[in-house]
């Protein structure tokens, strides 16, 4: 709802999904690192706990599906904005089935679910950056123009601009929203270039916060009642330099989360949840 | 075309009639115009420029009235002049109602806008505007600075009141009533789908709409179904209505104004809020949309924004033909400025986009509007946003001290009804006008297809032109150069944002010659046409004495009669078309002078031309006019003159002066008329070269000219000349009546004026006979020149419409004068004419370099409108060039052709030629347009039993943009039975169909009627 937008980052619900054992061996990945499945489970449990207990969100936890090794990365399966949820058509064919459970969950939450049925369209939620005022869609290995068009159709209130992602898996592999009008961006060349493009394409002005590590730029921002600005970020252990940058954020509640194992299969913090603001839905 | 020209054409007719009746169209124009809103300009201009004419008018009128059957017509103009045409305007208001208000036909857009705003009780009106649908059903903003009729052209006078600049922050508007209208616009935007939004947003906006219009939710009063009577979305569902009602219930106590503020707060966030979309294609042909908004230019592919250029990033915006360009400031990743081009469906679309960009940039980015460039010579459109900028309007709004006006909010039930915001049924008036228009056209028509638009800019030029005019006042010469307003369609629009201005190129440029000059060129164009035909002839005939009629002749119904008899003594008769009366009188004197004088005239013309060219002072229009001819001919002529003996020179000069004066005169008139067109013609030819061909060419040229007027005669003459060498050429009297209607004159609503000048110069020359060429006519180079210039101006009100379509140019050019210097027997001849002739020939046939030249010259003039007739300066010393120019006063009656001056001679073939030019485009006046480089030119001719179509295609490149100009000359030969109007309409229609991407910018209609030679002497 364009006008009724509550504060950017206000969420009431989150959809997450369990980690299948197949993640360790079969999940898609761009590196060859071995995944410690137990540790991955622990990290994910902490992630869910933060959402549910510390932040007070109503968390819908979908069961893992062994046939879908990447299913924990629910972000790619749906894009939710306001009362509308776009169930995507992931670029990786092995992940297409992930949307089924997501679709059902979103419907149960009362969202207006839009499905991407066009077989020429692909879109991963990880390529979708919603700034509160508009969408940027990374055209990547996983997301194409058609997918972006469908997203634009689903969210008519907003401008949808495309940004080409030349390196990295997703657009959000090197950026995310760090607050209203604040873009967290990695320092790599392609990340900086993408930011420039986004700034040029937008009618709005965005502040940027550049962190040394691209992966550290992927954080989960929320603005919750009684809690103010909340930022879930990778731990200082993982990205010490980037943490120093994030530490400078004033009036933020910084919540470090260890995400080392999922990161081995290209999973960032935003990947593991779909955040929903049910109060905005009438 | 036909449709477009409808209303205007009718006016034209009137104008023509008026012109005919009144020799001095100017006066009439002034009269007519004066009542209208632009009294200032025209009257003054007229007064200065055409005093002589005015004086003459009466006499001529009388003559006309007596002689011509159409005498009654002469009166009509007068009546018309007193009348102020009132047009009922229907304006679709934002609340769905229609407001009808009467506006003077020549009123500018501002008048209507102000009336509507008054009606709406709206003070913060700078955000709004009035739209109308053009022929292509595209929405255009009514330019407040230009006459409505010139913008609307043929369409019905139906408008819509709309938001033009969507304030990014509506809360900053001062008055609730302003917000209310903005809300109404947005509701329409939403319901129509122009402003896409989500279901949730539809709900929210709908709920505020309900609150605003119906007040608090009250089931008892409203019932439960009240909501379904309102429209909130393109596809309204029951679910939506229920949601709206749910929200509506929560707004108890909210005032309408508050609800509107909430509505706007939500609407303004929509990504497409205030984005004006235009279809286009990128450099690779991919369909995209260009969106103009407060912050800059957005590029969409489907629904996706693929690029955005904020105003500060844009250095320049321009368009050429159907291309739209933006020059981008180098960014971090680039070192150099880059220019990005987009293809729009057509030129109009490109221009429309450009204008919208100019306006948005100015409104939102600048503190105050840019002052339109003064350009005499510079390229580029003068179009600039002239209203207040947002900053200014905010400042002004803060001064509003009136108590908040009470106003009633209507219901959005209106959305249930089909709205006709834009189009409206054609009123009877229009239809009738159209019919009339149709009637006007006759004879062969030349349709020039060009992609350009002229329209709006003319006015400016016109103004300038007018200013200039005074200087020109020339004498009453007959030379009629009509100066079209120079506005061209081409518009070069360069827009320099943020300081950089660059001249953009306009389509016209490329079209170059023709185009560019549209304004300047009408004459030129005409010339071209004529030239082409002439060239062909010359080609065909060249060298050959073959008396047989050539194609053209055959086509000409009356050719036989027209054809002058070889035997006739060379005479130069300036015939003035009826319209010319005013002018004619002046001319006559000149004409009357015998051959020598005639020669002088010719020379004079040349001189004048030269002077024009040289003298920039005249103003754009003048310069433009001069363009082609002037350049080429002028210089040549001058040279020739120099060559001549002093004596001859002197004499010539004296004569020349006259002519120049006349030329100027006309020009000035034309200018003054503004809409006036130029007409030009002229030709002179002198050919004194020993070489027969020179003569032949000349003659051919003449012939061609004549064709327009009386081609035949010319040819004959030419032939004779050739044969005889030193033979005398009789210059048949050519009467050319050309009526030019300028449709264009944007601002000058006044009636068009027509000037005709016919000059015939016959010079016989034998270069070979150095001797007494001078002494004898025979020796003399015969140049026959007929200059017909008709500037008809547009009928004030009507003309506009037509403007787009046609411009007329009648040009008969023959220029060249050869000068022989016999003085004492010199047998020198300068062959200007030849060169020209040859050039033309080349052009026609080959369209080669020659063409280029011509084009270039034209291009140069860019706007140039009328090329002054160039007479062939055949300068033969006093020799026997007998030129007799008779200004004919006859307005309508063909019979009255007279050669008073030429009395000596003999057989005169009288032809009545009417030339009507409809110009759509106007050239902008800059004389300096680049000529462009000619890429190719070809001429194709096809014939049927009654029609001959000659297509001349010229491709030029100018400033990196290529332009294609197609000229079609269609000669319809036949008896009176032929429905010329229909034929023309058909021709235009076909031309449009064949070249959908192009627009018809000029339509020149020459109607030639044989007149039985009567002795009518004026």
Interface residues (C-beta under 8 A of the other chain):
Chain A: X1 X2 X3 X4 X5 X82 X83 X84 X112 X133 X134 X137 X145 X148 X149 X152 X153 X155 X156 X157 X158 X159 X160 X161 X162 X193 X196 X200 X201 X202 X203 X281 X282
Chain B: X196 X197 X198 X199 X200 X201 X203 X204 X205 X243 X246 X247 X262 X265 X266 X267 X269 X270 X271 X293 X295 X301 X302 X303 X304 X305 X306 X307 X308 X310 X313 X331 X332 X333
